[in-house]
């Protein structure tokens, strides 16, 4: 389910971790901005940052098993035995 936020000037309370709060305060003092402007600036910077990710590759190992899994119930009975029902 997708949602959008169309609010301009949205006000909310956010609790920052200590390290984040310190970074906000440091940038706020050095840039002479208010807290809201500083947080918005940091969020925009974070949104622009793109992390390159490696493609996921599933590693497999041959186990020597040859089971026809088109019939799931039959495959489970073969693997687990008829007594498991």
Secondary structure, 3 states (H helix, E strand, C coil): CCCCCCCCCCCCCCCCCHHHHHHHHHHHHHHCCCHHHHHHHHHHHHHHCCCCCCCCCCCCCCCCCCCCCCCHHHHHHHHHCHHHC
